[in-house]
Amino acid sequence: MASIEEELVFARQTKVTIEGKRTERAIEVLREAYRIVGTQPTVYIPLRDVRHKVGLALLPVIIGLEQGQKNQGDINNAKSAIEAWIKELEGSSYRRR
């Protein structure tokens, strides 16, 4: 289990990754982000909901990249979800507890 600070660092790395080149390493980072948002426990409903949206948005991107396909709509959707994830993690109420 990662701390909120560690998760925020990883969320920012995920954003950079999805905006960059499509490499095997990029797929690994996206898979790890998918795992993190699916396994991080929280009692904060807004954070839980945004993690859920990130997971749903990342899955088609990961599958597409693994199959050598690139769907810009899926990528844009994932970018938006990741940005919301970062914004939620940056909320001071999470970081102080």
N, C-alpha and C positions, 0 to 999 in steps of 0.2 A: 504494500500500500504506500503510495507516494503522498507526501505532504501537499498542501495546496500550493505552496511555493514551487515545489518540484513539478507539479502538474502544470502550473502556469508556464514554466520554462519549456516543458515538453509541448504544450499547446502552441507556443510561439514557434518552436522548431517545426511543428507540423504545418503551420501556416507557410513558413518559408519553403518547406519541402513541396507542398502542393502547388506552390507558385513557380517551382523550378523545373528542372529537366526530369523526365520520366526514366529513372534508372532502377536497378534492382534495389539499391539502398533506399531510394524513395519509397518503393513498395514496402520495404521492411519497416520504415518509419511510420507509414500509414497503417500498417497492420498493428504495430505497437500502440498507436493512438487509439485504434479500434478496441484493442484489448483493455487499455486503461479506462476509456469511457464506459466500458461494459462492466468493469470490476471494482471501480472506486466506490466505496460506500459513502453515503451522505444522508443527513436528515433534512438538508435544505432542498426543498422541492424545486425551486427554480434551477439550481445547479444540476439536480438529477435530470430534470427535463431537458436542459441544454445538452447534457452528455448524451442522452438518448437520441436527440436530433443529430448530433455529430456522428454517432454510430450508424444511424440510418443513412446519413449522407455519404459516409466514407465507404460503406460496403460496395455500392456499384462502381465507385472509382477504383477500388482495389481490384475487384473482379475484372473490370475493363482493362486495367493496366497489366494484369497477369495474362490476359488473353491478347495483349498487344493492340488493344483498341483504346481510343481516346474520345470520350464524350464530353465536349466542353460544357454542356448543360449540367452534367453530373459534377464536374469539377467546380463550376461556379456555385452550385448548390452546397458543395462541401466547404468551399471557401467561406460562404456566408455563415454556415453552421460553426466553423472553426472560429471565425471572428466573434460570434456570439458567445462561444465557450470562453474565449480569452476575456471578453468584457465581463462575463459573469465571475470568472476567477479573480479578476482585478478588483471586484467589489470588496470594500474594506471589511465588511462584516465577516466574510469567510477567512480573510487573512489574519484577523485579530484573534480568532478563537482557537 
